[in-house]
Amino acid sequence: MYILGLHNDEDSGVALLKDGRIIDAVSEERLNRKKLYKGPPELSLQYVLAKNGITLSDINHVAYGWHGRQNDYRSYARKLTRRLVRAMHENPDAGAIMSERIDVEFSRDDETRREFEAWMADMGWTSDRITFLDHHAAHCWGAFGCSPFEEAFVFTFDGRGDLKSTTVSTADTHKGLSEQDYLLSFDSLGFLYGQITHYLGFTPHRHEGKVTGLAAFGNPAKTLPLFRKLVSFDEGEFVAHISPYRPYYTNMHPGLIAELNRFSKEDVAAGVQVHCEELIASYVAYWIKKIDRPDIRSVCLAGGVAANVKINQRIAELAGVDHLYVFPHMGDGGLPLGSAIQTQFHLTGQAKVQMDTVYLGPSYDDAEIEALLKKNAGKLDFERFGDKTAETVQDLVDQKVIGWFDGRMEYGPRALGARSILFHTRDRNANDWLNRRMRRTEFMPFAPVTPDVYAAESYKGWDPEDRCVRFMTRTHDCTEAFKAGHPAVVHIDGTARPQIVRPELNGDYYRVVRAYCDRTGERALINTSFNAHEEPIVCSPDDAINSLLDGVIDILAIGSFRVRLRDV
């Protein structure tokens, strides 16, 4: 049985399950080269069908992880009425702002659904054959369905989807998902963080990671009182105080802008980061206690806010949380897989899929790679590796910036050793010059990749069963020895966002990292995404070759080939 998950909103894409296994998962941006593309995932669908030698008529079920709100109107009406009364008691103008917020959500979502249905109809697939699912339930199913847990608390935090912004659920492999409560989009921490992203001159829903990095350079105490006035925590809820705060990414109240202008950008970033950490930690702790299931010690996370690795560390360290799993494609790009897993459970009762790695995208064989290299033979020198591991390690020892391209592309926002840039971690200035070389404006240090055999001596409290470190979805406190020897990948607060690699999961990538560490005595390499600023991570050999031609990297290790620019 084939179940196809589709998504045509921001970061559109496709996921395919066959008989309970993940066959393919890919975001459209990687193929059309338009970052966080919003629209029908035409190239992704063509790729998945062609790769598997099937047509749309072979698909048994199509799942869409949005537009399921019609199933929840009664509960929503009760919540909306209570929320309106509370907001208008504080400020009579709040009602107009909240009404506008609802109108915006309905109009945007209805337009997206019409586009999707028209696209599917053009391919002969009518809407009555599509399962439209609740947005946050699809997030939940991605997180729980791919986690190693039999039971878990599942939390979602994002901007908004199907009129919600936050949910808390319990999940069980036999009973499925049970939503315990949710918050409306007016009280979205995704909007709060995104609005400050916009205020600081970045693009919301895209550059929040820059704010997380900038926050390390500020003093949160200076701005926390202001942020606590905007959104507070009360009996298991985030409560946005509508006007002067507006639940949008960009539509900011002039009075709030004037207040923020009193502080440095660093202090504003620090304040919103710490405030969101405190709010989410309070929310998770409250609901774990309220639901009162002491037998459940595991937490799953999804939604765009779960990309915030500092927040995830706070959750992992809460009392009552023994194990944390963050869905690797936590944002809306992960909805196709989540909706497919949810549909699978409803049809078959199978709640789980195996996802040991996220190497789920396109791959290219040596013949395809060599053909493209020959097309650029006038500009490139290339040769087959004699010993891929040893030669790449030597290039790293020689302080070359390596573009590593191997196997199936990663699913999700993190480069995890299929499309990565590698460099040593000793240069504390690498964050500046290497980012300039890639035309990025980043503040957070690069992330380290460490072999499993050296993880315990590098990261405090490392748990070999922790799936987060496979996918770079949380920070860890570093040991003193690691901080001293690897300044390019350690944050100001002494944490890092590591990827821990294993031989059985990471293949040639593991062998290079391990051999480098064995040879040098270091315990990590820089692993950053193989792309220039505002570009998606590279997908094809053409993309990788263009990065070499543009001077982003020194050496391209691609398949069985070592490639460099031809000396002129």
Secondary structure, 3 states (H helix, E strand, C coil): CEEEEEECCECCEEEEEECCEEEEEEEHHHHHCCCCCECCCHHHHHHHHHHHCCCHHHCCEEEECCCCHHHHHHHHHHHHHHHHHHHHHHCCCHHHHHHHHHHHHHHHHHHHHHHHHHHHHHCCCCHHHEEECCHHHHHHHHHHHHCCCCEEEEEEEEEEECCEEEEEEEEECCCEEEEEEEEEHHHCHHHHHHHHHHHCCCCCCCCHHHHHHHHCCCCHHHHHHHHHHHEEEECCEEEECECCECCCCCCCCHHHHHHHCCCCHHHHHHHHHHHHHHHHHHHHHHHHHHHCCCCCCEEEEECHHHHCHHHHHHHHCCCCCCEEEECCCCCHHHHHHHHHHHHHHHHHCCCCCCCCCCECCCCCCHHHHHHHHHHCCCCEEEEECCCHHHHHHHHHHCCCCEEEECCCCECCCCCCCCEEEEECCCCCCHHHHHHHHCCCCCCCCCEEEEEHHHCCCCECCCCCCCCHHHHCCCCEEECHHHHHHCHHHCCCCCEECCEEECHHHHHHHHHHHHHHHHHHCCCCEEEEECCCCCCCCCCCHHHHHHHHHCCCCCEEEECCEEEEECCC
